[in-house]
């Protein structure tokens, strides 16, 4: 599966910035849906953070997904790669 990678930076409490990627099927282009996926992920965290908007999240590139990522996207619609300050 080809996936679109959306590079995301969101301020969280304490002044840190969470950096994570949202991966979705490359056929999905609706930004509102992609931002909803990111906000759903943010809600799973035990700390407060800003909501995700186009200011914090932007399309980066398309790549081939691993089998694990493909299965998760087929199940939930998206996959998150945590990069910095996500825990």
Wavefront OBJ file of the C-alpha trace (Angstrom):
o trace
v 0.000 0.000 0.000
v 1.186 3.517 -0.753
v 0.692 5.876 2.175
v 0.750 9.621 2.578
v 2.884 10.863 5.447
v 1.623 13.957 7.284
v 4.321 15.601 9.390
v 2.786 16.919 12.612
v 3.978 19.213 15.406
v 1.623 20.045 18.301
v 2.371 22.089 21.419
v 1.703 20.252 24.650
v 1.613 21.378 28.253
v 4.972 22.221 29.755
v 6.169 23.918 26.578
v 7.205 20.740 24.780
v 6.294 20.095 21.160
v 4.989 16.679 20.176
v 6.286 15.514 16.790
v 4.558 12.598 15.108
v 3.635 11.412 11.638
v 0.131 10.454 10.574
v 0.153 7.794 7.843
v -2.965 7.273 5.726
v -3.813 5.535 2.462
v -2.458 7.761 -0.299
v -5.951 7.849 -1.833
v -7.242 9.728 1.220
v -6.858 13.455 0.631
v -9.543 14.944 2.904
v -7.582 17.062 5.389
v -10.460 17.204 7.888
v -10.438 13.409 8.173
v -6.653 13.322 8.539
v -6.725 16.043 11.221
v -9.483 14.095 13.029
v -7.187 11.044 13.080
v -4.446 13.180 14.631
v -6.802 14.662 17.216
v -8.068 11.170 18.102
v -4.466 10.118 18.712
v -3.773 13.227 20.829
v -6.802 12.447 23.010
v -5.187 9.132 24.016
v -2.376 11.009 25.765
v -2.341 11.683 29.505
v -1.291 15.319 29.046
v -3.042 18.327 27.536
v -2.107 19.697 24.142
v -3.412 22.024 21.465
v -5.806 20.785 18.805
v -4.324 19.834 15.487
v -4.938 22.101 12.480
v -3.343 22.741 9.103
v -0.850 24.988 10.927
v 0.561 21.974 12.805
v 0.092 19.235 10.220
v 1.210 19.172 6.588
v 1.553 16.608 3.833
v 5.176 15.529 3.554
v 5.562 12.649 1.066
v 4.271 9.273 -0.169
v 6.002 5.999 0.626
v 5.371 2.257 0.597
v 3.920 0.928 3.848
v 5.086 -2.124 5.743
v 2.682 -4.991 6.338
v 2.118 -3.850 9.942
v 1.270 -0.284 8.873
v -0.983 -1.526 6.072
v -2.963 -3.742 8.477
v -3.420 -0.884 10.966
v -4.585 1.507 8.245
v -7.021 -1.086 6.926
v -8.399 -1.495 10.469
v -8.451 2.065 11.844
v -7.834 4.282 8.818
v -4.472 5.588 9.994
v -1.159 4.791 11.648
v 0.902 7.032 13.945
v 4.689 7.133 14.124
v 5.771 8.835 17.330
v 8.900 10.927 16.833
v 9.455 13.306 19.790
v 7.789 14.170 23.113
v 4.813 11.872 22.564
v 4.966 10.194 25.962
l 1 2 3 4 5 6 7 8 9 10 11 12 13 14 15 16 17 18 19 20 21 22 23 24 25 26 27 28 29 30 31 32 33 34 35 36 37 38 39 40 41 42 43 44 45 46 47 48 49 50 51 52 53 54 55 56 57 58 59 60 61 62 63 64 65 66 67 68 69 70 71 72 73 74 75 76 77 78 79 80 81 82 83 84 85 86 87
